[in-house]
Amino acid sequence: MELRSAALAALGQETWQAKAAWLAQLNSQTELNTQHALFASSGIPGRPAITLVPPAQLGLRSVHTLKGRALLIHALAHIEFNAINLALDVLWRFAKMPSKFYYDWLSVAQEECEHFRLLNQHLQTLGYQYGDFSGHDGLWEMAERTQDDVLARLALVPRTLEARGLDASPAVKHKLASGGDRVGAAIIDIILRDEIGHVAIGNYWFRWLCVERKLDPIATYAELAQTYRAPKLKGPFNIEARLAAGFEPTEIALL
């Protein structure tokens, strides 16, 4: 089994269980071909049937009702399911990177899979399952926009969209805890811990590519954000988590 080909196969699977089964077979010793170009069918990303709507049409998430808590947990599970697909997509799509790049993103995909498992399991204890509510497709839309350039992908998915999760985590945890959902709040702690590492991987490889291409990281990020219509980031920012994830103080000051 070859790592990038297996990642593409996992990406095409519709269920979390099928993706997890593929990922369980892969590790840092799995054969890797960094050079060959792979081609995807039209069936990616694989995912369960879920109604996709613009973000403004998503339901309210008051944590003081059971359904409100379930809506919030479902929204988080939807993000994590997309994050599995995003990590798998980076793995197969971009050839000719160092071997460590692919094994780094394998570890990200495996951790995102565990995040989804935790959230989906918790959602089921509330009487719902993934797919019972709508979701939006913002994360995957950015993946499609950046499918032709690994530098753009790293700048705008881990360093932008996923980094927003670092900023949102304290408020989400507080909201769940204030609604009496201690299990959900504890899951947020796990996700934040791991997501700091995921964003750090994105930062590392973004800067590595900037060195390879002789580009200034700050100017290049600003240019890519404009070219690919990245959302404007809004505070409050989780400065401690962003620093731990490898953002430079100069970058944080420009937010």
Secondary structure, 3 states (H helix, E strand, C coil): CEHHHHHHHHHCCCCHHHHHHHHHCCCCCCECCCCCCCCCCCCCCCCCCCCECCHHHCCCCCCCCHHHHHHHHHHHHHHHHHHHHHHHHHHHHCCCCCHHHHHHHHHHHHHHHHHHHHHHHHHHHCCCCCCCCCECCHHHHHHHHCCCCHHHHHHHHHHHHHHHHHHHHHHHHHHHHHCCCHHHHHHHHHHHHHHHHHHHHHHHHHHHHHHHCCCCHHHHHHHHHHHCCCCCCCCCCCHHHHHHCCCCHHHHHCC
